[in-house]
Amino acid sequence: MLVEALLAVTFVAAFAVLLAPARYAGRLAAVLSLLPLVGSLYAYTAFDGTGNALLGGTPAFETVVPWVDIGGYAIDWHVGLDGISLPLVVLTAVLTTVAVVAARGRIDERRSLFYALLLFTEASLLGVFSALDFFLWFVFWEFVLVPMYLLVAVYGGPRRRYAAIKFFVYTNVASLVLFVGFVMLVVATPVESFGLAAVAEAVRSGAVTGAFGLSAGALTGVAFLALFFGFAVKSAFVPFHTWLPDAYTEAPTPVTVLLAGVVTKMGTYSLLRFNVTMFPDLIRQWALPLAVLAAITVLYGSLAALAQRDAKRLVAYTSIPSMGFVLLGSVAATNYGLAGATFQMVSHGLLVSVLFLAVGSVEDATGTRMINKLSGLADRLPVTAAVLVAGAFGYMGLPLMSGFAGEFFVFTGSFAAPYPHARLVTAVAMFGIVVVAGYLLRLLQGVLMGPFEAPTAVTARSRRDLAPAVVLVLLSIYLGVAPGALMGTIQDAVGAFVALIGGGL
């Protein structure tokens, strides 16, 4: 019942903060956010799951309770954690506490609503990463959309309404398409429930029949593409990425931490859960074009970042190459590729949050994010400068930080992938790291080096306000020095899939 406890505590915390007086809302939210954080850390230490939850493995903290029957299909309250979902549950709890603490001094109006929406988002994300029934998973998936829309539309920058509507429309259309795709799959199989494991087994065993005027093969392909489209939009793969820079830039810094750090991972996590695990044959067939798409995503996102003058928008574009790396590892269908993709999700969540917190601190201190209006801030904002440098170098793949480990695992697995021209595609994607280093070094040089220049007098935030970013840097270093702390658990979950398809390294 641990998953239920995490969900209940977080939902109750959200309502408690919503009803609290505004002057106490921030402190109350910070304290209450520690409860799911402690619970997730306990889940990490007490984890005893084995294998992959969709491949006959034994999830930890599993609960199955009949819920409702719709049209002859059973919908169950089915939750549990395996080696793929557990790291993202912990990441969600960590970054929610970071976002709540980082909001101190940044939100002046409707504080109770703001902090309640953050906690409601956390609860919904925990549901997405722990649900093992499609209907339950989809409910939580949609729940995330509502608070995130309000957080951007109500508390964002000058173009917040445009960014929020664009985010809502893109992701809502994607949700509709993936829902239709999965329902088609359920109708065309002999399963009697929406359980992910049951549907996955039916698809892998070839139990899909023709329906809706389509042959079995055509219907399976349509379902695969519909699911991929839905997850590609949420993950911001090129060309489905255009909502991301606007939403990330207009959202307040604490909200961007959750958006970039966790919400985007809903798509990449679900890609592993659905497309990769349920359709091993199609993953093999589509591996090369999807890997090419991953390389394009890496290169396009990197080159687009080079053209940005707004530091926050530049950091927003850095998420696109990282999601490309996750896709590259996911379609490799090798142990290191799949495990590296999951590890990269966690690493990116930590490091991109560091960058956004550092850029937010610069904006708070100077009143601007425009790179051409800033220089020489290293002496004026030494703590902020140190955090920005640490985040940037971690993102570039500095050894002994999580960014290096994640990219190393992805590239190792991708080089060994069985699809044609795997090494060439991987090498092209690896070139993106050079471009990433170029625009991040440009950011550091423009903002921190040279003679001091700022449009207003610099007013540094308290060093205590940057403590969350420092904690994230330390976590990145810990995972870089001891990647086995996560990789062992992750590899146990992806190993079952690799064995199923006869993959390698």
Buried (B, 14 or more C-beta within 10 A) or exposed (E): EBBBBBBEBBBBBBEBBBEBEBEEBBBBBBEBBBBBBBBBEEBBEEBEBBBBBBBEBEBBBBBBEEBEEEEEBBBBBBBBBBBBBBBBBBBBBBBBBBBBBBBBEBBEEBBBBBBBBBBBBBBBBBBBBBBBBBBBBBBBBBBBBBBBBBBBBBBBBEEBEBBBBBBBEBBBEBBEBBBBBBBBBBBBBEBEBBBBBBBBBBBBEEBBEEBEEBEBEEBBBBBBBBBBBBBBBBBBBBEBBEBBBBBBBBBBBBBBBBBBBBBBBBBBBBBBBBBBBBBBBBBBBBBBEBBBBBBBBBBBBBBBBEEBEBBBBBBBBBBBBBBBBBBBBBBBBBBBBBBBBBBBBBBBBBBBBBBBBBBBBBBBBBBBBBBEBBBBBBEBBEBBBBBBBBBBBBBBBBEEBBBBBBBBBBBBBBBBBBBEEBEEBBBBBBEBBEBBBBBBEBBBEBBBEEEEEBEEEBEBBEEEBBBBBBBBBEBBBBBBBEBEEBBEBBBBBBBBBBEBBEBBE
